[in-house]
């Protein structure tokens, strides 16, 4: 558990130090005529343009349609039909050798409108409607989960790009210092005060730093392309991101309160509860497989074939009541009951596992946030010490009191200290958003 006073104090000191020590830290990249993209703007672009979210929204529409379809079972199904039948031979009778009396026509016409409805099914329709409503909630939660996950991915990419750009700045600063050291070494070599080994060592350090820059530039390009894809921006549109790692300290309260918040707001847990509710409805449906079903229908239409004029079309009405009782289904009903019970037990265990994972996520993130906060303070001290050591080493080297190796080592130590400070700030920012994600908070 994090102590609030300690976390707030250390993070505040480190944030202040970062603001003072990083020139231009308020904006990582200066806009060159284009409107700067803040984190909030990037998340809004993702929610508006990302195809995955549009697909999830369509799933919501499909779920709404399934609810309407399940409710249709409560309404009568009305159909219209018409038909023609030609019969031969037909029933007829001759009396006293006279003309035969025909009881039915050869040409039979029939047209009617029929309404059919389920009268009693012992709650099956209600279970199906509840299942569809549960599916709608699941689709809604899935849409919200997709939004949150893409927002989290945007946060990672946004600050990842800022981190890589700042990392490149540190490498450029180191290369500039090494080039200056190479210039001093060259002059001393020409004066006979340094060896070729000193020159070669400096060049090796410069080459290594440039190789690191190439790797960083490649990773930055990959991140840029991914963020372009998520936000829907054209690839040729430059990303003028506006943001910094100087964040305010998060005033976290008791871990138990954060866990309670997470258990209430985490979409993953809501989804697992919906799956468990759906499994219970499937079990209820399976238990009703052997129940009888009563249906009824009524038809109104016109047809011929009635005496005394079998060719005359006449109106008629018919009603029907049907009772169906399943007796033997080939063990299907019992198998469905066993399957539904197993699915319910599995859904319950998945819900319990999700609850445990949520609690673990909160605890781990709180510890990571505390660690990053403490590192922000310690790395700032390391940078100050490394800057002082590098300053002294440069002066001593210029006066011939230090070797080239001593200068290179101090420059490398300064670069490593600056990178460690940057990584601590980057970790603190990401862990701040990770805690929001773990507790179910909405970023924007």
BELKA-V76636 format. One line per field, one symbol per residue. phi: phi as a letter, one per 40 degrees, with the letter a starting at -180 (. if undefined). burial: # if it has 24 or more other C-alpha atoms within 12 Angstrom, else .. A space follows every 50 residues. Layout:
BEGIN
phi = ???
burial = ???
END
This chain:
BEGIN
phi = .ccccccccccccccccccccbcgccbcbccbgcccbcccccccccccbc ccccccccccccccccccccccccbccbbbaaabbbbacbcaabbggccc cccacccbbaaabbbbaccabfgccccccccccccccccccccccccccc ccccdccdcccccccccccccccccccccccccccccccccgcbbccccc cccccccccccccccccccccccdcccdcccgcccccccccbaaccbccc ccbddcccccccccbccdcccccccccccccccccccbccccbbbaaabb ababhcccbccccbcabbbabbbbbcbabggccccccccccccccccccc ccccccccccdccccccccccccccccccccccccccccccccccccccg bacccccccccccccccccccccccccccccccccccccgccca
burial = .#....##.#########...#..#.###.......###.#######..# .##..##.##..##.##..#..#........................... ...##..####..######.#.############################ #########################.######.###.......#...##. ###.##..##..#..##..#..##########......############ ##..#..##.###.##########################....#.###. #####..............................##..##.##..##.# #..##..##.###.###################..##.##..##..##.. .##########################################.
END
